[in-house]
Amino acid sequence: MVYASPSTLNWRPIVASWIKHLPEEMLNPKQREQLQWMFDTHIDNTIELVRGKHFKEPIPTVDNNFVISMCRLMQTILQNAVDIKVYEGDR
């Protein structure tokens, strides 16, 4: 087991690993690239916004946990979209 503190490991490897391990039926390669681009483009600003003066976190989080939660929410949304496609395909 290797220990790495959150301050030395940023969120980018976490997101890259998550996208890589998503089921194939969820996203094609182009969509995976677009999802990575969206995270790369918007996450730092989103973290800055949430931690800024306009919002208050009820329970403070580290960036990695914040991003992991976002990945889980996104995966739920993607899974629901896949389920809808499958359901509509059966009609």
Buried (B, 14 or more C-beta within 10 A) or exposed (E): EEEEEEEEEBBBEBBBEBBEEBEEEBBEEEEBEEBBEEBEEEBBEEBEEBBEEEEEEEEEBEBBBBBBEBBEEBBEEBBEEBEEEEEEEEE
